[in-house]
Amino acid sequence: MTTPPTTRVPAAAALLAGVGAQLADDAFYLVLPPTALLAPFSAVLAILLTAGAARLVTRRLAGASVARTGLAVGAVSAGVGLLIGGFGWLAMVFATLTLIAGVAGAVAGRKDVTP
């Protein structure tokens, strides 16, 4: 059974955007030394980059694939962030926010998401 073109998710683009958004915030530590006080700023940067990456990946999509692709980007970014940063309480909170940011970045500001 094949899926309609309006529900397909570009898996490679979602993987690349999620991993890229999570690893790009590591450049933050090239400028400033890593400290426990600056860690949340890096997480906020990763959340913003995830929302932007989801928006970029879904710019030519329509319908249900927009939200699904945003969810995929957010899930990949959150998963990579948890693998890199650990599974602590604050990391789980930021991973949840990253997942939500992927969907929000994909669907926010669209006038009509139906094909």
C-alpha positions as a Markdown table, in Angstrom:
| # | Residue | x | y | z |
|---|---|---|---|---|
| 1 | Met | 0.0 | 0.0 | 0.0 |
| 2 | Thr | 1.4 | 3.4 | -1.0 |
| 3 | Thr | 0.9 | 6.6 | 0.9 |
| 4 | Pro | -0.6 | 9.6 | -0.8 |
| 5 | Pro | 2.0 | 12.3 | -1.8 |
| 6 | Thr | 0.4 | 14.7 | 0.7 |
| 7 | Thr | 1.4 | 12.5 | 3.7 |
| 8 | Arg | 4.9 | 11.6 | 2.8 |
| 9 | Val | 7.7 | 12.8 | 5.0 |
| 10 | Pro | 11.2 | 13.6 | 3.6 |
| 11 | Ala | 13.1 | 11.3 | 5.9 |
| 12 | Ala | 16.6 | 12.2 | 4.9 |
| 13 | Ala | 15.9 | 15.9 | 5.1 |
| 14 | Ala | 14.2 | 15.5 | 8.5 |
| 15 | Leu | 17.2 | 13.5 | 9.8 |
| 16 | Leu | 19.8 | 16.0 | 8.5 |
| 17 | Ala | 17.8 | 19.0 | 9.9 |
| 18 | Gly | 17.4 | 17.4 | 13.3 |
| 19 | Val | 21.0 | 16.4 | 13.7 |
| 20 | Gly | 22.3 | 19.6 | 12.3 |
| 21 | Ala | 20.1 | 21.8 | 14.5 |
| 22 | Gln | 21.3 | 19.9 | 17.6 |
| 23 | Leu | 25.0 | 19.9 | 16.7 |
| 24 | Ala | 25.1 | 23.5 | 15.4 |
| 25 | Asp | 24.5 | 24.8 | 19.0 |
| 26 | Asp | 27.9 | 23.2 | 20.0 |
| 27 | Ala | 29.5 | 26.1 | 18.2 |
| 28 | Phe | 28.3 | 28.1 | 21.1 |
| 29 | Tyr | 30.9 | 26.5 | 23.2 |
| 30 | Leu | 33.7 | 27.4 | 20.8 |
| 31 | Val | 33.1 | 31.0 | 21.7 |
| 32 | Leu | 32.5 | 30.6 | 25.5 |
| 33 | Pro | 33.9 | 27.9 | 27.7 |
| 34 | Pro | 31.3 | 25.2 | 28.8 |
| 35 | Thr | 29.9 | 25.9 | 32.2 |
| 36 | Ala | 26.8 | 24.7 | 34.0 |
| 37 | Leu | 25.5 | 28.3 | 34.0 |
| 38 | Leu | 25.6 | 28.6 | 30.2 |
| 39 | Ala | 24.1 | 25.1 | 29.4 |
| 40 | Pro | 20.5 | 26.3 | 29.2 |
| 41 | Phe | 21.4 | 29.0 | 26.7 |
| 42 | Ser | 22.8 | 26.3 | 24.4 |
| 43 | Ala | 19.6 | 24.3 | 24.8 |
| 44 | Val | 17.5 | 27.4 | 23.9 |
| 45 | Leu | 19.7 | 27.9 | 20.9 |
| 46 | Ala | 19.1 | 24.3 | 19.8 |
| 47 | Ile | 15.4 | 24.7 | 20.3 |
| 48 | Leu | 15.4 | 27.8 | 18.0 |
| 49 | Leu | 17.6 | 26.1 | 15.4 |
| 50 | Thr | 15.2 | 23.1 | 15.4 |
| 51 | Ala | 12.2 | 25.3 | 14.8 |
| 52 | Gly | 14.1 | 27.0 | 11.9 |
| 53 | Ala | 15.2 | 23.8 | 10.5 |
| 54 | Ala | 11.7 | 22.4 | 10.5 |
| 55 | Arg | 10.4 | 25.5 | 8.8 |
| 56 | Leu | 13.1 | 25.2 | 6.1 |
| 57 | Val | 12.5 | 21.5 | 5.5 |
| 58 | Thr | 8.7 | 22.0 | 5.2 |
| 59 | Arg | 8.7 | 25.1 | 3.0 |
| 60 | Arg | 7.4 | 23.1 | -0.1 |
| 61 | Leu | 5.2 | 20.7 | 1.7 |
| 62 | Ala | 1.4 | 20.9 | 2.2 |
| 63 | Gly | -1.2 | 19.1 | 4.1 |
| 64 | Ala | -0.5 | 16.6 | 6.9 |
| 65 | Ser | 3.1 | 16.1 | 5.8 |
| 66 | Val | 3.9 | 19.6 | 7.2 |
| 67 | Ala | 3.1 | 18.7 | 10.8 |
| 68 | Arg | 4.5 | 15.1 | 10.5 |
| 69 | Thr | 7.8 | 16.4 | 9.1 |
| 70 | Gly | 8.0 | 19.0 | 11.9 |
| 71 | Leu | 7.4 | 16.2 | 14.4 |
| 72 | Ala | 10.1 | 14.1 | 12.8 |
| 73 | Val | 12.7 | 17.0 | 12.9 |
| 74 | Gly | 11.8 | 17.7 | 16.5 |
| 75 | Ala | 12.0 | 14.1 | 17.5 |
| 76 | Val | 15.4 | 13.6 | 15.9 |
| 77 | Ser | 16.8 | 16.8 | 17.4 |
| 78 | Ala | 15.4 | 15.9 | 20.8 |
| 79 | Gly | 16.8 | 12.3 | 20.6 |
| 80 | Val | 20.2 | 13.5 | 19.6 |
| 81 | Gly | 20.2 | 16.1 | 22.3 |
| 82 | Leu | 19.3 | 13.5 | 24.9 |
| 83 | Leu | 22.1 | 11.1 | 23.7 |
| 84 | Ile | 24.7 | 13.9 | 23.8 |
| 85 | Gly | 23.5 | 15.7 | 27.0 |
| 86 | Gly | 22.3 | 12.8 | 29.1 |
| 87 | Phe | 18.9 | 11.9 | 30.4 |
| 88 | Gly | 18.6 | 14.2 | 33.4 |
| 89 | Trp | 15.5 | 16.0 | 34.4 |
| 90 | Leu | 16.4 | 19.3 | 32.8 |
| 91 | Ala | 17.5 | 17.6 | 29.6 |
| 92 | Met | 14.1 | 15.9 | 29.4 |
| 93 | Val | 12.3 | 19.2 | 29.7 |
| 94 | Phe | 14.4 | 20.7 | 27.0 |
| 95 | Ala | 13.9 | 17.6 | 24.8 |
| 96 | Thr | 10.1 | 18.1 | 25.2 |
| 97 | Leu | 10.4 | 21.7 | 24.2 |
| 98 | Thr | 12.6 | 20.8 | 21.2 |
| 99 | Leu | 10.0 | 18.3 | 20.0 |
| 100 | Ile | 7.2 | 20.9 | 20.3 |
| 101 | Ala | 9.4 | 23.5 | 18.6 |
| 102 | Gly | 9.8 | 21.2 | 15.6 |
| 103 | Val | 6.1 | 21.0 | 15.0 |
| 104 | Ala | 5.5 | 24.7 | 15.9 |
| 105 | Gly | 8.3 | 25.8 | 13.5 |
| 106 | Ala | 6.8 | 23.8 | 10.7 |
| 107 | Val | 3.2 | 25.0 | 11.0 |
| 108 | Ala | 3.4 | 28.5 | 12.5 |
| 109 | Gly | 2.6 | 31.3 | 10.2 |
| 110 | Arg | 1.1 | 29.2 | 7.4 |
| 111 | Lys | -2.0 | 30.6 | 5.9 |
| 112 | Asp | -3.3 | 27.3 | 4.7 |
| 113 | Val | -1.7 | 23.9 | 5.2 |
| 114 | Thr | -4.2 | 21.9 | 3.0 |
| 115 | Pro | -3.1 | 20.9 | -0.5 |
